[in-house]
Amino acid sequence: MQAPGKQIPEHIELLAPNSNWQVVSLPTLEKKNGQIIVTITLSEATEKARITELFFTDITHRATARIIGRLSTAGLSFLWIALLATAAACLLEKHNGDLASSHLVFKSICLLALGGYLAFWAYFAHPRIGDTFAVALVIGSFCWLQTKAGGQRASMLWSDAQWWRPWLVIGGVGLLYLGLLHLRACDANWSWLAANRYRSWLPIDNEIPQYFARRLLDGQSPRQLCGDWLSSDRPPLQAGWILLLGPCLRPTDTALFDSMSQAMGFWLQLLWVPAVAAWLQLLGLGLRRTMGLIGLLAANAFFLINTLYVWPKLAAAGFVLGGWVLWRSASNPRPADWIWVGITAALGFLSHGGVAFSLLPLAPLLLWSGGERRWRGLFYFGVAALIVCLPWFLYQRYYEPPGNRLLKWHLAGVITPDQRGTLATLRDVYFHTPPAELLKARQANANYLCAGDWSELFNFRPQNPGNRLNEDFFFLFRSLGWWSLGWAALPFVWWRMGRNPDKRSAASLCHALLWSGASIAIWVLLLWEPNSAIIHQGSYVPLLLFFSLTVWAMSRLHGLALAGVALAACAYFAALYVAATPEMLPSKPVGMALAAAVAGLLATLCAAGWPLPVRRT
């Protein structure tokens, strides 16, 4: 194995399968002409060994420089996004003066995501058109902010706590997560590290959007994108979001392109922060307490892993939840409110199709509580969603059909690609399956919702974390961890709300429970395979609602109750996701990464703890 550009160490550590993938140190190596020669002796004739890539795990091999480089990449992409989002927010305020400032961060990111979607189609038409669009978007945003009107709006915006506090929390949580990601020294690519830091050999789902973006950037056909995956099998929004960087992505080597793409996807997943913030404020919490509760929720495996591993499922849930909150915030929804919820639903679907399990019951819920003009509003909702999604549907239908592999996989159990349509596949499998077997599979999926060893929540030791990591990752209610105690507090809080009626908060709470319950019921009924109702096989919207509701209930119950549960949840998180030695990265901690994590934590605490400024006029 060659180690180009790297100093060859005096010893190497291997992850060996015959030692349960533990580190095996080889103190003596044969080195010739810049090569490391490793001899592996197999104990059995059937045993296999494979070396795919050389990763140095010794702290002395530029770990500090690597984390500084990746933090710089993440920081520059964050500033890029903040610049474009600021221009978008100023534009929104100019054309909608009564826009609630608590919704402005979410709406500006949605508008920026639409810009990324347009960038995708511009690059699809031709790389030069895409470059022109991306450059024009940045120059136009900068010039708009340099005008007198734009500059005044931007200055007022960044002096408003409703704007800068969510951005500070996004940056703080991001810094915390990046520090934890790089806490163990390893010179692997960012995408590989995200897939293997807390899990072993997660698939390349977090890399597929950047493969898509790279093909378009280089002017190559995106057909047959990766292995037997078609480009039409995965929605395009995150690829377009990456392409917002435009010519900055060109020319770069593979590792730098990987880091830039992962950084952009990483910040997109953190859309859950403004979405959950808007939801908690709708439930009646103040801004400072809302930011503090989001900081507590950040110390949970669900948010950590799904933010670092950028399959855009968390972003999809953030779009849909935030759009619903915008709609619920209007006492009598106007056409613009219906259009916004349609756009956000489309953006969620274009991020990841799994969110469809929550979109199916959304339309009836909107119709049920949509006011006097709900049918007209539902029409606006449908037209807005269709206009945004139609180009992608045409791409799937005519450019690289059929684009239905994931539908047939999850709804019919057909994994191998074929040319049958979705309805034909569903008809075939349901016709040939006995009803008793169908019922048994649905019962197994329902049982999986509450699966897991709940007693493991009392295990705060960092040793042997494997089973706890699996249960945090797979099982829906078990993933709530210590915040599950919020379910016990919820009835009492609801009773107290009845004594001091807040009709909007109570109705929103009722609708959230109905929506999440309907989403889970549809999910359990439609999944084909038994025991497949695991978190990443469905929509993340119910979990965003559940985390928000349980932490909100504890905060409304009593401060001591919130502090006790938060302490237990943070201790559990610290034991498993900070102190525990990862199976794939059993190396020494990196001081710079730890410092970044601490800085992110402090930034999040500052966002929740600084006194609120006077409301702007």
Secondary structure, DSSP 8 states (H G I E B T S, - for coil): -B-TTS---S-EEEEEGGGTTEEEEE---EEETTEEE-----SSTT------------TTTTHHHHHHHHHHHHHHHHHHHHHHHHHHHHHHHHH-TT--GGGHHHHHHHHHHHHHHHHHHHHHH-HHHHHHHHHHHHHHHHHHHHSHHHHHHHHHHHT-HHHHHHHHHHHHHHHHHHHHHTSB---S-HHHHHHHSSSSS--GGGTHHHHHHHHHHTT---SS-BTTB-GGGS-SHHHHHHGGGGGGGSS--HHHHHHHHHHHHHHHHTTHHHHHHHHHHHTT--HHHHHHHHHHHTSSHHHHHHHHS--THHHHHHHHHHHHHHHHH-SS--HHHHHHHHHHHHHHHHH-GGGHHHHHHHHHHHHHTS-TTHHHHHHHHHHHHHHHHHHHHHIIIIIS----HHHHHHHH---S--S--HHHHHHHHHHTS-HHHHHHHHHHHHHHTT-S-GGGGG---SSS-HHHHHHHHH-TTGGGGGGGGHHHHHHHHHHHHHHS--HHHHHHHHHHHHHHHHHHHHHHHH--STT---GGGS-SHHHHHHHHHHHHHHHHH-HHHHHHHHHHHHHHHHIIIIIS--SS--S-B-HHHHHHHHHHHHHHHHHHHS-------
